[in-house]
Amino acid sequence: MQILLTGGAGYIGSHMAKMLVQSGYEVIIFDNLSTGFRDAARYGRLIEGDLADRTLLGQIFTENQIVAVMHFAALSQVGESMREPALYYRNNFSNAQNILDAMLKHGALCFIFSSTAAIFGEPQYTPIDEEHLQRPINPYGRSKRMVEEMLGDYDSAYGLRSVCLRYFNAAGADPECELGERHDPESHLIPLVLQAASGRRDHIAIYGDDYPTPDGTCIRDYIHVWDLCSAHLLALEHLLADGESNVFNLGNGKGFSVQEVIDTARRFTDQDIPTQKRDRRDGDPAILVADSKRAILELGWYPHFPDLGTIIEHAWQWEQKNGKAW
């Protein structure tokens, strides 16, 4: 079966491509390489292009027999979305509609959507389940919520079925160390901490140490990227077996503080990892943890790598092997 991965040269998409190929699927990667990397698209056939190009999208569906789309292509920087909301609505919402319309025209009616916990906004309670109030506080989160709403309408009107997977904090690297996390600029805590451990960064900033948590630093839910991909695979199999549309929150169900991440990284890297205390950042909740029971019960999913130490160990292996080459 041919699966189209938009954004398949990015962090999560490239790992997903590997898992799909290993599971017997034929993968077509569609990416404009604005944030992805050509060398990460090693599993599957890469077509370089932009989702704004409706003609190219139509050509891809005409020339292939695509049965489902996994949509990873999106901009995801909260601060940038505040400065450039038009960019985010155009890239995250309008381009998503382009791919959905191409799917409808060519009869590919299964869609896996890479969504986000940012659709919830400030948490009213934790852990956060799928029924939590959705009140996103930035254009990034709003653009993702709009796509989820559009998917509901496309299902009702056209029969295009979808699964929305709402990530919390994806982390770690391919256990075989072929693929890993890299962004330019990097904004995620674990790779930043490991860059400080490897000497590519002279310290790691801690934004606030006076939160109402045991050590005063923010608590987040980190899910191994390979576990994230396994949930996508199960969601795909669910839709291909004529399953109904659904939404799932994906996380470990357990939170780790910024200080715990740094301390764990110190143990696994045997490096000091200097830190600097900074003021809190606006909009940073004290605790964000996922309730993933629905995915466990309905998809049969469970994390194979729930331990923070394993997540950091895999990411550290990737950093040591590849970090200084960038």
C-alpha positions in Angstrom: 0.0 0.0 0.0 1.2 3.5 -0.9 1.2 6.0 2.0 1.9 9.7 1.4 3.9 11.4 4.2 3.8 15.2 4.0 6.7 16.6 6.0 8.3 13.2 5.9 11.8 14.7 5.9 11.3 16.2 9.3 11.9 14.8 12.8 8.8 12.8 13.4 8.0 12.2 9.7 11.4 10.6 9.0 11.0 8.2 11.9 7.5 7.4 10.7 8.8 6.7 7.2 11.2 4.2 8.6 8.6 2.4 10.7 6.2 2.2 7.7 8.8 0.7 5.4 9.8 -1.8 8.0 6.1 -2.7 8.3 5.8 -3.4 4.6 4.3 -0.1 3.3 5.5 1.8 0.3 6.2 5.4 1.3 6.1 8.6 -0.7 7.6 11.6 1.1 6.4 15.0 0.1 8.5 17.9 1.7 9.6 21.4 0.7 12.7 20.9 2.9 12.2 24.3 4.6 12.6 22.7 8.0 13.3 19.0 7.0 16.5 17.5 5.7 17.1 15.6 2.5 19.3 13.1 4.1 16.6 12.3 6.7 14.3 11.1 3.8 16.1 7.8 3.5 13.1 5.6 3.8 10.8 6.1 0.9 10.8 8.2 -2.3 11.2 11.9 -1.8 9.2 14.4 -3.9 10.3 17.9 -3.2 7.5 20.4 -3.4 5.1 22.6 -1.5 1.5 21.9 -0.4 0.5 25.2 -1.8 1.1 23.7 -5.3 -2.2 22.1 -6.0 -1.2 21.1 -9.5 1.7 19.1 -8.2 -0.5 17.5 -5.5 -2.9 16.4 -8.2 -0.1 15.0 -10.3 1.2 12.9 -7.3 -2.2 11.4 -6.7 -2.8 10.8 -10.4 0.6 9.0 -10.9 0.4 6.9 -7.7 -2.2 4.7 -5.9 -2.2 6.4 -2.5 -4.5 4.9 0.0 -3.8 7.2 3.0 -2.0 10.4 4.0 0.0 11.1 7.1 0.2 14.8 7.5 3.3 16.1 9.4 3.9 19.2 7.3 3.4 22.3 9.6 5.1 25.2 11.2 5.3 24.8 15.0 7.1 27.7 16.6 4.7 29.4 19.1 6.7 32.7 19.2 6.9 32.9 15.4 3.2 32.2 15.1 2.5 35.3 17.3 4.7 37.5 15.1 3.6 36.0 11.7 0.1 34.6 12.1 -0.7 34.8 8.4 2.2 32.4 7.7 0.8 29.9 10.2 -2.8 30.0 8.9 -1.6 29.7 5.3 0.8 26.9 6.0 -1.0 24.9 8.7 -4.6 25.4 7.7 -4.9 26.4 4.0 -2.3 23.9 2.9 -4.0 21.2 4.9 -7.2 21.9 3.0 -5.2 21.6 -0.3 -4.1 18.1 0.6 -7.6 17.1 1.8 -9.2 18.3 -1.5 -6.6 16.4 -3.5 -7.5 13.3 -1.5 -11.2 13.7 -2.1 -10.7 14.1 -5.9 -8.7 10.9 -6.1 -10.6 8.8 -3.6 -7.9 8.5 -0.9 -10.1 8.8 2.2 -7.9 8.0 5.2 -6.0 10.9 6.9 -3.7 10.8 9.9 -3.2 14.3 11.4 -0.2 15.4 13.4 -2.0 17.7 15.9 -0.8 19.2 19.2 -1.5 19.7 22.9 -1.4 23.4 22.0 -5.1 23.3 21.0 -6.0 23.1 24.7 -4.3 26.3 25.8 -3.9 26.9 29.6 -4.7 23.6 31.3 -7.8 23.5 33.5 -6.7 20.2 35.0 -4.0 17.5 34.5 -3.6 14.9 33.2 -5.3 16.4 30.1 -7.8 14.1 28.4 -9.5 14.4 25.0 -12.5 16.2 26.5 -10.5 19.0 28.0 -11.7 22.5 27.0 -10.0 23.7 23.8 -8.9 27.3 24.2 -5.6 27.8 22.3 -3.7 30.9 23.2 -1.6 31.4 20.1 -2.0 31.2 16.3 -0.1 27.9 16.1 -2.6 26.2 18.4 -5.6 27.8 16.7 -4.4 26.8 13.2 -4.2 23.1 14.4 -7.6 23.3 16.1 -9.1 24.7 12.9 -7.8 21.7 10.9 -9.3 19.3 13.5 -12.7 21.1 13.0 -12.3 21.0 9.2 -11.6 17.2 9.4 -14.9 16.7 11.3 -16.8 18.5 8.6 -15.0 16.6 5.8 -16.0 13.4 7.4 -19.6 14.4 7.8 -20.0 15.8 4.3 -17.6 13.6 2.2 -16.8 10.5 4.2 -13.1 11.4 4.6 -12.1 9.6 7.8 -9.3 10.8 10.0 -7.4 10.3 13.2 -6.0 13.3 15.0 -3.1 12.6 17.3 -2.4 15.3 19.8 1.3 15.3 20.8 2.7 16.5 24.0 6.5 16.6 24.0 8.1 14.3 21.3 11.6 13.4 22.3 14.4 10.8 21.8 15.8 9.3 18.6 15.6 6.2 16.5 16.9 3.4 18.8 19.2 2.2 15.9 20.6 5.8 15.8 20.0 6.3 12.1 17.6 9.2 12.7 17.2 11.8 15.4 16.0 15.3 16.3 17.4 18.4 14.8 15.9 21.8 14.3 17.3 25.1 13.1 17.0 26.8 15.5 16.6 24.2 18.2 13.9 24.9 20.7 13.2 21.6 22.4 14.6 21.0 25.9 16.2 17.5 25.6 18.3 18.3 22.5 19.3 21.7 24.0 20.4 20.0 27.2 22.4 17.4 25.2 24.0 20.1 23.1 25.3 21.6 26.3 26.6 18.2 27.4 28.5 17.8 24.1 29.9 21.2 24.1 27.9 22.7 21.2 26.2 25.0 23.7 27.9 26.6 26.8 24.8 26.2 29.1 21.2 25.4 29.3 18.7 28.1 30.4 16.1 27.3 33.1 13.1 29.6 32.6 11.6 29.8 36.1 12.4 27.9 39.3 9.5 29.1 41.4 6.6 27.1 39.9 4.3 25.1 42.2 6.1 21.9 41.5 8.3 19.7 43.7 11.6 21.4 42.5 10.1 24.7 41.2 10.7 23.9 37.5 8.0 23.2 34.9 6.8 19.6 34.4 6.2 18.2 30.9 5.2 14.9 29.4 7.9 13.4 27.2 7.0 10.7 24.7 9.6 8.8 22.8 9.4 9.5 19.0 9.3 5.8 18.2 6.3 5.3 20.6 4.7 8.3 18.8 5.2 6.6 15.5 3.8 3.3 16.7 0.5 5.1 17.6 0.4 6.5 14.1 0.8 3.1 12.6 -2.0 1.7 14.8 -4.2 4.7 13.8 -3.4 4.0 10.1 -4.4 0.3 10.5 -7.5 1.4 12.3 -8.6 3.6 9.4 -7.6 1.0 6.7 -9.8 -1.5 8.5 -12.8 0.9 8.0 -12.5 2.3 11.5 -14.3 5.6 12.4 -12.7 9.0 12.8 -11.3 9.7 16.3 -8.9 11.9 18.3 -6.3 10.7 20.7 -3.9 12.5 23.2 -0.4 11.0 23.1 2.0 11.2 26.0 3.6 9.1 28.7 1.0 10.0 31.2 3.8 10.9 33.5 5.6 14.3 33.8 9.2 15.1 34.3 10.5 18.5 35.4 13.1 20.6 33.6 15.5 19.9 36.5 14.8 16.2 36.3 15.6 16.2 32.6 18.9 18.0 33.3 19.8 15.7 36.2 19.0 12.6 34.2 21.1 13.9 31.3 24.0 14.5 33.7 23.9 10.9 34.7 23.7 9.4 31.2 26.3 11.7 29.7 28.6 12.0 32.6 28.9 15.7 31.9 28.4 18.7 34.2 25.9 20.6 31.9 26.0 24.2 33.2 22.7 25.9 33.8 21.6 29.6 34.0 18.4 30.7 35.8 16.1 33.0 33.8 12.8 34.6 34.4 9.6 32.7 33.6 8.4 32.8 30.0 4.9 34.1 29.4 2.4 31.3 28.8 4.4 28.5 30.3 2.0 26.4 32.4 3.5 24.7 35.5 2.4 21.2 34.5 1.4 19.7 31.2 0.7 15.9 31.3 -1.3 13.8 28.9 -4.1 11.3 29.7 -3.5 8.7 27.0 -6.0 6.1 28.2 -8.2 6.4 25.1 -5.3 5.5 22.8 -4.4 2.6 25.1 -8.0 1.2 25.2 -9.1 1.9 21.6 -5.9 1.6 19.6 -4.2 -1.0 21.8 -1.2 1.4 22.1 1.3 1.6 24.9 4.7 3.2 25.2 7.7 0.8 24.8 10.1 3.5 26.0 8.4 5.3 28.9 11.5 5.8 30.9 13.1 9.3 30.7 16.5 7.7 31.0 16.0 5.6 27.8 14.6 8.7 25.9 17.7 10.6 26.9 20.1 7.7 26.2 18.8 7.4 22.6 19.0 11.1 22.0 22.5 11.2 23.5 23.7 8.4 21.1 22.3 10.5 18.2 23.9 13.7 19.5 27.3 12.0 19.9 27.1 10.4 16.4 25.8 13.3 14.4 25.7 16.5 16.4 29.1 18.0 15.4 28.4 17.2 11.7 25.8 20.0 11.5 
